[in-house]
Amino acid sequence: MSAVHDYLADVNPEAILWDGFDAALVGVGERCGMQPVAVYDRAKCIEVLREDGLSWEDAEEYFCYNVEGCYVGEMTPIIAVFDAEGL
């Protein structure tokens, strides 16, 4: 497990973590009046799916529909985009 995972487990053990995307977990985000949540790098999430054998298009479609489009309450992770070229 990463240092980010360990820190998040300490500050908010109820934070939601996405299965299989540990390599894309890049930080912890905080919002006013809410518990800290996991922050995932969008490009790294797509890369994780590509490493599982999906084409870029299939990985993008899967991520958009099954991960990015899923809201599960206040503990839903944040998706960060660090390189706008990939949008």
C-alpha positions as CSV (number, residue, x, y, z in Angstrom):
1,M,0.0,0.0,0.0
2,S,1.1,3.5,-0.6
3,A,1.7,6.3,1.8
4,V,-1.4,8.1,0.5
5,H,-3.5,5.0,1.2
6,D,-2.1,4.7,4.7
7,Y,-2.6,8.4,5.4
8,L,-6.2,8.3,4.1
9,A,-6.9,5.2,6.3
10,D,-5.8,7.2,9.3
11,V,-7.7,10.4,8.6
12,N,-10.9,8.9,7.1
13,P,-11.2,5.1,7.3
14,E,-14.6,5.3,5.6
15,A,-13.2,7.0,2.4
16,I,-14.0,5.1,-0.7
17,L,-11.1,3.6,-2.7
18,W,-11.5,2.2,-6.2
19,D,-10.5,-1.5,-6.5
20,G,-7.7,-2.0,-9.0
21,F,-6.7,1.7,-9.3
22,D,-4.0,1.8,-6.5
23,A,-1.4,3.0,-9.0
24,A,-3.6,6.0,-9.8
25,L,-4.2,7.1,-6.2
26,V,-2.2,10.3,-6.0
27,G,-3.5,12.2,-3.0
28,V,-6.1,13.2,-0.5
29,G,-8.6,16.0,-1.2
30,E,-10.4,18.0,1.4
31,R,-13.6,20.1,1.0
32,C,-15.0,22.6,3.5
33,G,-17.0,20.8,6.2
34,M,-16.5,17.3,4.7
35,Q,-14.2,14.4,5.4
36,P,-11.0,14.0,3.3
37,V,-11.4,11.7,0.3
38,A,-9.2,9.9,-2.2
39,V,-7.8,11.7,-5.2
40,Y,-7.1,9.8,-8.4
41,D,-5.2,10.9,-11.5
42,R,-7.5,10.4,-14.5
43,A,-4.8,9.7,-17.0
44,K,-3.3,7.1,-14.6
45,C,-6.7,5.4,-14.2
46,I,-6.9,5.1,-18.0
47,E,-3.4,3.7,-18.1
48,V,-4.3,1.1,-15.5
49,L,-7.2,-0.1,-17.7
50,R,-4.9,-0.1,-20.7
51,E,-2.4,-2.3,-18.9
52,D,-5.3,-4.7,-18.3
53,G,-5.6,-5.1,-22.1
54,L,-8.2,-2.5,-23.1
55,S,-7.6,-0.2,-26.1
56,W,-7.5,3.5,-25.3
57,E,-11.0,4.0,-26.6
58,D,-12.4,1.1,-24.6
59,A,-10.5,2.2,-21.4
60,E,-11.9,5.7,-21.8
61,E,-15.4,4.4,-22.3
62,Y,-15.2,2.0,-19.4
63,F,-13.8,4.7,-17.1
64,C,-16.3,7.3,-18.0
65,Y,-19.3,5.1,-17.5
66,N,-18.2,2.8,-14.6
67,V,-16.0,5.1,-12.5
68,E,-16.2,8.7,-13.4
69,G,-19.9,8.6,-13.8
70,C,-20.5,6.9,-10.5
71,Y,-21.5,9.1,-7.5
72,V,-21.7,7.2,-4.2
73,G,-22.1,10.0,-1.7
74,E,-19.8,12.3,0.2
75,M,-17.0,9.8,0.2
76,T,-16.8,9.6,-3.6
77,P,-13.2,10.1,-4.7
78,I,-12.1,13.1,-6.6
79,I,-10.8,12.7,-10.2
80,A,-7.9,15.1,-11.0
81,V,-6.7,16.1,-14.4
82,F,-3.1,17.2,-14.4
83,D,-2.6,17.3,-18.2
84,A,-5.4,19.0,-20.1
85,E,-3.9,17.7,-23.4
86,G,-5.4,14.3,-22.7
87,L,-9.0,15.6,-22.6
